[in-house]
């Protein structure tokens, strides 16, 4: 059950969202920056040509899914082709000493690199001391896998006032648990407000609407996967036309599949009945 403050935040959001929906969709007028989330090299290069895409994020899971086998070689190839937009690469060690070594190596790859550090290791031990040391070393960070406001507050207190840093809150995964992420994300925006060097990332979005939700609450960045990016062309589409397109899609797919409810021997009878109905 929502608290009173959460309910108020949702109501405020819904009011603003309706207003935003009327001017729907000047994507280039959005305040939130869209980062492409993925590790498919051809797709990343193609998206680099799109001025709507302001940066890129990767993670070991996405890289494995895309068939990347040489982490360093992949990263250096991408950075050679995308030298001037922020790109996040994640450490993959589990011990903080090795995480730090990896972070310093990754940071040396380019000025546009953000080093992704998970908020804890796999034992649930906070990365606080590591984040403090890296911030003091002027490493640009992307602290990842946050899902609670206490994590946002704790991390912001550590890295606030330091070098540029992204705070990635996995709003999509929060939604997967049946919780509305909008009030939490709106509160996270406020927690970061005193720290100009920090930018909130709405991570793991599940639908295109999340871009506009992130924009309404003042979130700085949203990471968007290829499947969601493909839907950008639908923004502002006439809903009557979209309804008709959907009906046509179902009909065409049924025709292509060759579906039948009656044996072919009954078809002439059905066709005769249809003709009689039309001309009767």
Residue pairs with C-beta under 8 A, 6 or more apart in sequence:
2 10
2 180
2 183
5 183
6 180
6 183
9 182
9 183
9 186
9 187
10 180
10 182
10 183
13 182
13 183
13 186
13 213
13 216
13 217
16 216
17 212
17 213
17 216
20 212
20 215
20 216
21 212
23 29
24 235
24 236
25 212
25 235
25 236
27 34
27 52
27 232
27 235
28 51
28 52
30 211
30 212
30 215
31 215
31 218
32 202
32 211
32 214
32 215
32 219
32 220
32 221
32 222
33 54
33 55
33 220
33 221
33 222
34 52
34 53
34 54
34 211
34 221
34 222
34 224
35 53
35 54
35 55
35 56
35 57
35 86
35 201
35 221
35 222
35 223
35 224
36 43
36 44
36 47
36 53
36 55
36 56
36 57
36 223
36 224
36 225
36 226
36 229
37 56
37 57
37 58
37 62
37 203
37 223
37 224
37 225
38 44
38 56
38 58
38 62
38 66
38 225
38 226
39 58
39 59
39 62
39 63
39 65
39 66
39 68
39 74
40 66
40 226
41 66
41 74
41 77
41 78
43 226
44 56
44 78
44 81
44 82
45 81
45 82
47 53
47 56
47 229
48 81
48 82
48 85
52 232
53 85
54 85
54 86
54 221
55 85
55 86
55 87
55 88
55 221
56 78
56 82
56 85
56 86
56 87
56 88
57 87
57 88
57 116
57 142
57 168
57 201
57 203
57 223
58 87
58 88
58 89
58 90
59 90
59 116
59 144
60 71
60 90
60 92
63 71
63 74
68 74
71 92
75 89
75 106
75 109
76 109
78 87
79 87
79 109
79 110
79 112
79 113
82 112
83 110
83 112
84 112
85 112
86 112
86 113
86 114
87 110
87 112
87 113
87 114
88 113
88 114
88 115
88 116
88 142
88 144
88 166
89 106
89 109
89 113
89 114
89 115
89 116
90 115
90 116
90 117
90 118
90 142
90 144
91 99
91 102
91 103
91 106
91 115
91 116
91 117
91 118
92 102
93 99
93 101
93 102
94 121
94 122
94 123
95 121
96 121
96 125
96 127
96 129
96 130
99 117
99 121
99 127
99 130
100 130
100 133
100 134
103 115
103 117
103 130
103 134
103 139
104 134
104 137
104 139
106 113
106 115
107 113
107 115
107 139
107 140
113 140
114 140
114 141
114 142
114 164
114 166
115 134
115 139
115 140
115 141
115 142
116 141
116 142
116 143
116 144
116 168
117 127
117 130
117 131
117 134
117 141
117 142
117 143
117 144
118 127
118 143
118 144
118 145
119 126
119 127
119 143
119 144
119 145
119 146
119 151
119 155
120 126
120 127
120 145
121 127
126 154
127 143
128 154
128 155
128 158
131 141
131 143
131 155
131 158
131 159
132 158
132 159
134 141
135 141
135 158
135 159
135 162
135 163
135 165
136 162
138 162
138 163
139 163
140 163
140 164
140 165
141 159
141 163
141 165
141 166
142 165
142 166
142 168
142 201
143 155
143 159
143 165
143 166
143 167
143 168
144 168
144 203
145 168
145 170
146 152
146 155
146 167
146 168
146 169
146 170
147 169
147 170
147 173
147 174
148 184
149 184
149 187
149 188
149 191
152 167
152 169
152 188
152 191
152 192
153 191
155 167
156 167
156 191
156 192
156 195
156 198
159 165
159 195
159 197
159 198
160 192
160 194
160 195
160 197
160 198
161 195
161 197
162 197
163 197
164 197
164 199
165 197
165 198
165 199
166 198
166 199
166 200
166 201
166 221
167 188
167 192
167 198
167 199
167 200
167 201
168 201
168 203
168 223
169 181
169 184
169 185
169 188
169 200
169 201
169 202
169 203
170 203
170 204
171 181
171 184
171 185
171 202
171 203
171 204
171 205
171 210
171 214
172 181
172 203
172 204
172 205
172 206
172 210
173 204
174 181
174 184
175 181
175 206
176 206
182 213
182 217
185 200
185 202
185 213
185 214
185 217
185 219
186 217
186 218
188 200
189 200
189 217
189 218
189 219
192 198
192 199
192 200
199 220
199 221
200 219
200 220
200 221
201 219
201 220
201 221
201 222
201 223
202 210
202 213
202 214
202 219
202 221
202 222
202 223
203 222
203 223
204 223
205 211
205 214
205 222
205 223
205 224
205 225
205 228
206 228
207 228
208 228
208 231
208 232
208 234
208 235
210 222
210 228
211 222
211 224
214 222
234 242
262 270
